Amino acid sequence: MTVDNLLEALPVAVYTTDSAGRITFYNSAAAELWGCRPELGSARWCGSWRLYWPDGRLLPYDDCPMAVTLKTGEPVRGVEAVAERPDGTWVPFMPYPTPLRDADGKLTGAINLLMPLQDKKEHEIGRARLATIVENSSDAIMSKTLQGIIETWNAGAVRIFGYAPGEIIGQHITRIIPPELHAEEEDILARLRRGERIEHYETVRIARDGRRINISLTASPVRDPAGRIVGASSIARDITEQTQTRQTQDLLLQELNHRVKNMLATIQAIATQSLSRSSSPAAFVTSFVGRVQALARAHDLLVQGELRGAWLADIVREQVLLGETTTRIAFSGPPVRLGARLATHVALVLHELATNARKHGGLATQEGGLSIAWRVEDGPERTLVVEWRETGGRDVRPPDRRGFGTTLIEKTLDSSGGGATMRYDPDGLSCDIRLPLPEAEEPSLPQRLNRSPEEPKERNWPASRHAALAGKRVLVIEDEPLIAMQILRDLADAGARVVGPAGNLDAARRLVNEAQFDLALLDVNIAGQAVDELAVMLSHKQVPFAFATGYHPDAVPPRFRHRPLLVKPFLSEQLLSLLERLLRAPEQAAVRAARNELTHS
């Protein structure tokens, strides 16, 4: 009889390994103790699914008694361990690893005999140890019948869910499960009855005070000594904070994507507008770079304020002083923190005023000066008032033509619900700026209708690739003034007549209700507010419309995702082609789409 046959015939678990710990043989008793048959020559140290110390701590395989014997060359005695089978049952045992050597005394491997601890006292000690671990765990550990009736409830469950054991034991597990997830629990119970183990399943439970708690759930079937499944045990870990952190990160990434695309679209608009109004390439480079740098400085301040906003005094320093130490510029006012969007708009306005002052105004001469003072007026709405006063300018007079800077100031303030009054006094330019200040740190725009641009004069439009748009009325709803200005220019070049633009929801509602238009371009997000309502209103009017966004396409209201989408930043050709396609869409198809949207609204 060979050695292997002899070992196979033994009624106790025996296995051997080589000097590296790879299992070279095991008998049927060992496979029965482990509850599995590990692959010879691959599995190392021990064949059980998991190993634990008697007190319930995980026992790494390379620290197990067999590993110690192979590392030290000495047998290990008097150590207990617990083997976990794949079905979740635990088997306490006493290992007897012994080194094997060749005729020269060289270590060639080891043999291990595993003696199950059947003594009742040993089992009771092990159960007491495990009970202590369960009771002191910060996770919720509970057991239930296969019908879902709660049988045990540890201190961690009390802490997480708020129910004392006397209140919950004997109750059905659905007491802590939201009604819409009851079917999910039935599926879990069915899987446990089949002997399946549920690993780290994220779901939601309800605490005693009604709070919804995000949990990571692990559930295992419980078997009796005969191996029959008689219940289930569950471990629930509160991951509400981690879930909220992950959701916040996702929202921040989406918002970052939106801000970057809007910023790129804004820079694109600055480039186009600056080029069209520059007298030379050098003048274009100077004006374009200056405006981009103004945006960059504003963005730096927003990052310092964690994208929640910036202080007005800091904006003045960055956009007007430009790092200079001079007595020619004075500024004063109370602490005023502007939301992120408003801070960017004010930064652009101050940059334009400061650039003009350095070229033609109070800062163009050594004798000139500049004073900036601001205050907050209380009333039906808080209003920021900024007084810009230049002195000592040379040849101060109103400009002969309306430049991009003046248009930018007007449209930017207008989109934020404010305005500016400029006076070209002999002593220098004066500008009074008024802006409503929302109470919220990151405000939505005030409810105020934007001024519509002057109607274009009648003219003979030149032939173009987008002749279909000539004379068509296009409603533009866009809250970024520079992007809106570029859209207006592109539409004007194609011969279209612009309705709007509207930079806030109230203005948009009024235009949708009262104005006449043939097409509409709708920004997906207006000053932080969704536009579902506006999309429904346009559908009611059966007017073809498209969306524009810097967000992911998923930001489009779900029932309108079949609508055309313009992703920022975009080229003039993309804008005009999209609007022309809207015009050419079959009328009946547009009507069917509108009816379908209204049916689901």
Phi, psi and omega in degrees: 000131180286166179297319181298318179296322180295314180294325179295329183282346181291142180277000179249157183287127179221140173210160180233158177224165171274186185292340179270000178093000180286132183289126182253342179197146168209150181266176183297325179296323177293317178299322179292319179296318181286333184079015180198170179238096181293158181281126180294141179080355181241306179296145183236150171071305184205151183265000181286159182294314174216158176237144177226155167285163181301335180273006174098354178287143179296135179253106179300144183300322183282004172247002184288165182306321180296319179296321179297317179298316181291329180282325185261341184076013181240146176291154178244132181225155174076015179254135176253155177208171179231127177262133175257127178277163178301336180275003176095350179285150182249140180233105175291142180208166176243116180273152177228066181288137181225134181288150176245136182230156177273186184298336180268003180086004180283137180292121181249349182160203180204159174238142183230132176248128184250117181255111177300141179269097182269350183297132184301320181297318179298319179297319181295320178297314180299317179296321179296320179297314180295323179298321178297317178299314181299315185292327183267002180290143176282346176276158175279118178241125184217161173232156182211162176284171178290352174265358176094012179273127183289131181247324178226156188204111187271179182295326177298323178293323177298316182294318185282315188260343175088353180271134171285155181307319181295337180275337190243329180296132184095349177270160177284146183300337180294351176298332180252015182245132177302144182307321183290350181251010180297322179295326178298318180294322177299321178295319178298314179298321179296320179292321178295322178298330179276001179088011180279155177251135180262119185253120170044061181266120182274128181207194185231141174230165183246127178280171181301326181273008176093353179293144174268130185241127173281128181229155168254119188251132170237129182227140181226146175289148176251131183246151175274176182304336180274358179091001179282140178284120184241355181180198181211149174243147182226143172239122181243124179251129179289113179243024181302313182296316179296321180295316179296321178297316179296318179296320178297318178298318179298317179296320179296321179295319177296317181293321178298316178301317179297314183295319180296314181294321177295321179296318178296319178295322178295315178297320177300317179294319178300315181299312183296313182293318180296319181295318184291340184246010182266145182277341182202162176303321181295318179296322178298313181300316182297311183291319181295310181298320179299318181289323177295320178296325177298317177297319181296317179295321178297320180295322178301316179296321180293321178296319177298329178266019179056037176064015179267341180156186181211153179279140183300320180300321178293322179297318179299316180299316185285325186264336185251309181288326179055037177082001180282151170251105186214149176267358181281345180243123178238140176214149182201155178161167180287162176298123179226122178256126181258142175298164189303313183292314181295323179299318179296318180295315179296322178299317179295318180297312181296325177298315181297317180296317181293321179297317179296321180296323180286331181276314190232345191253217188295340180259006180276346179235158179291333182276346185280172180202174182216135176234130178236121178229142178222158179209166177243122179261130177270151180176207176306326172219144179292135184232131174270127178243122179243125179252116181254118184231118176257146177226153175073020178288164181253130175052053182284120178201159180300144180292152180289331180225159181277112183272172179297321181300314179296316179297318180298315179300312183297311183292324180295312179293322180298320181293338178263011177083012182243200180190174181220145174241122182250140177229130180261080180282157178304328183276347180150169180288138172238139180220124176252120182251135176233129180222128174293141180248105176296155178290326183290148181292322176246085194280156165273165184286150179295157182278089184211134183284128176293148175287136177279146178291161179299144178296137178293145179290150178298137179204163176272111184282136179291155178298137179213171179294342184241044182298336181297339181275347183301128179080352180283147180262121184242120175280126180245122177240104186208129186265352177265113189301319181294320178294319178299319179298320180293320178299317180300317181295316180298318180292320179297320179297331179272000178087008179280158177253125186271133171255118185108218002282158176254129183251003177213166188296321182295315178298319180296316179302315183295319179293318179299320182284322193252330187277161175253128181205159184259332182219165177215141172243119190242118174293137184294332184224121181252106179052043177085004182245143180289158185243023179307317182300316181294321179298320177296318179298318178294324177295320177302320181279354179056042177260129176299135178212158178230161178258152170233140182201153169257355177278176171295149179307337179295346179288344177293136178310133189309317185283359179244014186287351175277350180289152177301148184228132177250116185266127179281146353284153182227158178272158178303319181299321179294317179299309185292321178297318180297314181295324178293322176296324177299318181295325185274353180297138179304135183299318182296323179296320178296319180295317179298319179297318180296318180296320179297319179294319181291328178298325182265003182273000000 
